[in-house]
Amino acid sequence: MSKLRLENVNKYYQSGSGTVHALKNVSLEIEQGELLAVMGRSGSGKSTLLKVLGGLTGIDTGCYYYDNKPLTNKERHMSKFRNQHIGFIVQNYALLYDRTVFENVELPLKYAGVRKKLRESRVLEILEQVGLEDYEQRFPHELSGGECQRVAIARAIINNPEVILADEPTGALDEDTEGIILDIFKELNRDGKTIVIVTHDPVLAKKLHRVVYLNRGMIHE
């Protein structure tokens, strides 16, 4: 069963020089439990594709189906979709540097209205899962890049999303740390998560189930 399906999707952006056709008639099926790499040059549409898949931006034409149900462009609908189904991971971690590791990971549970006692047990469980069980009271500036990325992963999976979307999650990391992060993704995938990783690294991409390429907004397998 396909988890996410795009059919003839087009996405346009307005820029200073006119209109940018970011995605051109994109059709893509991502199966339940797939571990997919998306590659392409800068400006090829990779980040736009990730934003569409995550419901961060609507589409202009075409159709987007999640579990065979169409996703509309209405912000209320997309917001609910993001909160219930999607976990996001970005290259620069997007952590709050005046909050502890625990507080950063806890935030999505606070927004979801989860009770404090349940939040505490869930955060500690997830930190142990990513190997940061003794780091809850540290601040991001006290951590290495790889540790910050593991905090970002913990925050992304705290609400148990079905789909994880990662934009260059290992782009700023050394080879050994990249291996640690990839192992975490593979473990999450074994637990049934559908994972899409945008990357420039062909070595990383070959370790995933499938690679699709974007070139000038068009998909190539």
Buried (B, 14 or more C-beta within 10 A) or exposed (E): EBBBBBBEBBBBEEEEEEEBBBBBBBEBEBBBBBBBBBBBEEEBBBBBBBBBBBBBBBBBEBEBBBEEEEBEEEEEBBEEBBBEBBBBBBBEBEBEEEBBBBBBBBBBBEEEEBEEEEBBEBBBEBBEBBBBEEBBEBBBEEBEBBBBBBBBBBBBBBBEBBBBBBBBBBBBBEEEBBBBBBEBBBEBBEEEBBBBBBBBBEEBBEBBEEBBBBEEBBBEE
